[in-house]
Amino acid sequence: EFTVFKSKNEPVDLTGSTIKWTLAPYGQLDNNVCEIAGIMREPENPGEIPNVFTVDLQTQFTIDLEHGKYIQQPVIIDLTGEQNRLGQGIITILNEIPLM
């Protein structure tokens, strides 16, 4: 789940935006190996700005990836088509641990 703010107290209005989450091998930001559409969450209270989205990362999206470091980035595409990368994080994918 991602909550988007311009500053600590100013939420970003995501109305009409397209949201995606990307995954690329560490050091290869132009080599997306996984891209998932974000799902907007409706505000809990009337009058609140919609600024929260979720990404449903399922096993099938990563099961065939090699183990190693990956960079994840949430991306917001606004109504003008401009892409905004909110930040990034490192994910380490390990080989499956066999059940005994």
N, C-alpha and C positions, 0 to 999 in steps of 0.2 A: 504494500500500500504506500502511495506517495501523496503527500500533502504539499501543495505548491504555494510559495509566498514570494513576493517581490522583496519584501523586507520582513522583519519579525512580526509586524502587525498588519501587513497589507496582503491579503490573499490575491492570487492571480485568478481571474475569471476564465475558466476553461471552456465556457459555452461556445460551441461550434468548432472547437479544436479537434484535431485528430491526434491520438496519442499512441506511441509505440514504445517498446522496450527492445533494445538490441544487445547482442552478446558477440564479442569478437575476441580472437586470441590476443593475449597480452602483446603489445607492440605492433599490432596489425589492425588499427581502428577502421580501416577501409574494407576489412574482410569479415563482414557479418556472417556468423554461422547459425544464428538464431534471431528471429524477429517475431515479437508477439504483440498483438494489438492490446492497448490498454482499455480498461473498462471504467467509464466515468461512474462515480458514486453520487447519487442524488444527495443534496444537502439534507441534514436531519431536521432543520428548522426552517420555516418559511422566511424568505428574505436573505438567507445566507447565500454567499457566492459559491458556486460549484468549483471547488479547487482540489478535490481528492479523486485519485484514480487508483485502480489496482491492476496487477498483472498476475495472471494465473500460469505460473511456471510448472509444467507437468513433466514427469519423468521422460515421456516419449520425445520431448524437445531436445533433451541433452544426452540420452542414453548412448548415442553413437559417437559422441565427441571424445577426442583423445584426452587423457588426463593432463592437467596443467593449469596455468593461470589464464584467466579470461577477464576482459573489461566489460562491465555492464553499464549501459547508459539509457535512462529514460529520455524520450524525445517528444516534444510537443510541436505540432505543426499548426500554426494559427490560420485564420481565415484567408490571409494573404499568401499562404504557402511557405512562409518563413519557418525554418526549423530552429528550435531552441533546445539545446542539450542542457538539462538541468544540473548535471553533475555526472560523476561516474564512480564506480566502485570496482573492487577486485573480487572475483569469485574464483575459488580453487575447485576444480573438478577432479575427483579421485576415482580410481577404478572401483567397480562394484565389490563390496565385501561379501564373499560367499557365505551362505548360511550353513551351519554345522548340522 
